Amino acid sequence: MKISTVLASIALIACATLAHAHAHLKDAQPAEGSVMKAAPPTIVLKFSEPARLTALTVQKEGEAEQKVTPLPSAPAAEVSVPVPKLAPGKYEVNWRVVSDDNHIMSGKLHFTVDPNATPSAGKAPDHAH
């Protein structure tokens, strides 16, 4: 009975280690939920390990999604991509990366550009896959 308990524990630990081995978003600028007086010139995504950015879009509330190009071709732990000039409003950024182990990771960020608002820093990204 003890051997099966030990083996089950090892299997659970191995699965948990593998689940956390994929790249995850550690930080972003603009941050999730942030409010800024001026539009950001770039979107910066910082990952736990190098990843290749395969898609990035910006969408103003009520308008069509805009693809952001060109994307970096090499994997990196920090990616900075220039964005088109953004007018005041609420925005959603959608991104997708492929990590070194070919795991596909995607996420969304929301921020607001309001020249009359008090700036806020937003929050740190969650680590959901």
N, C-alpha and C positions, 0 to 999 in steps of 0.2 A: 504494500500500500504506500509506503514511504517513497519508493522509487517512482511510482506513477505520479505522485504529488510533485516530486522534484522535476520530473520531465515536463509536466504540465506547466510548472512555474517557468522553466527555461523557455518553453514555447511561447508563453505569454510575453516574457521579456523580449524575446527575439522579434515578435510581431510589433510590439510597442516601439522598439528601436527602429525597425524598418519604416513604420508609419511616420516617424519624425525625421527620417533621413532625407526627405525631399526638401527642396528649396521652399522657403516661405517668405512673405513680405515682412520685413522688419520695420521699415519706415518709408514714408512717402512725403513728397512736397509737391503740391499742397497736401496737407494732411486731411484725413477723413473728417468731414464736417467743419472744416475751417472756413472762416470768413476773412476776406482780404479786401483792402481798398483798391488795389490795382491787380490786373490780371497777371498771372505768372508767365514768364517768358518760356519756361521749360517745365516738363513733368519729370520729377526725379523719383525713381523707384529703387529702394535698397533691399536686397535679398540676403538670406542667410548663407547662400552659396552662389557661385556663378550660375547664371541662367541666360538663355537666349530669348530675347523679346521677339515674339512672332506676330503680335497684333497690339495696336494701341489706337483707341478712338476717344474723341471728346464730343460730348453732346450737350448743347444748351437746352434747358427745359423748353419743350414745345417746338423744338427745331430738329432738323435731320442730324444724324450722327456724321461726324467728320473723321475720316481715317487720318492718322498722323504718320507722316513719312518724311524722310527715310528713317528706317529703324536700324539700329546698330546690327552688324552682321555677326559679331563675336559675342560669346557668352561673357557676362560680367556680373559681379555682385552688386554693382551700382550702375544704373542706366539713367542717362539724362537725355531727353529728347525735346527739341524745340517745338512749341505748339504755335498754331496760327494766332493772330491777334484775337483776343476774346473780349467781347462787350460785357457790360455788367449783366449779371443774371446768375441762375443756379446751373451748375454743371455736373455731369457724370462722366467719369473717365473709366473706360473698360480696358483691361490689359490681359494679355496671355503670354506665358513664358514656357519654355521647355528646359528642364534642368538637365544636368549631365547624365542622369540615369534615365532620360527620356520621359520623365513624369511631366505631364502637362498641368500647369497651375494657372488659374485665372482669378480675377477679382475686379472689384469696382471701388471707386473713390468718388465722394461727393464733396463739392466745395462751392462757395458763393463768392462772386465778385460784386462788391457794393461799395462805391466810393464814399457813401455816407454812413456806413456801418462802423461800429467799433470792431477792429480786427480780433479774431479769436484763433487759437492755435489748433483746434480740432483735437482728434484723439489718435492714439497709436493703433495700427492695424491689428485685427484679430488674426489668429493663425489657422483659421479654418481652411481646409483643402477643398 
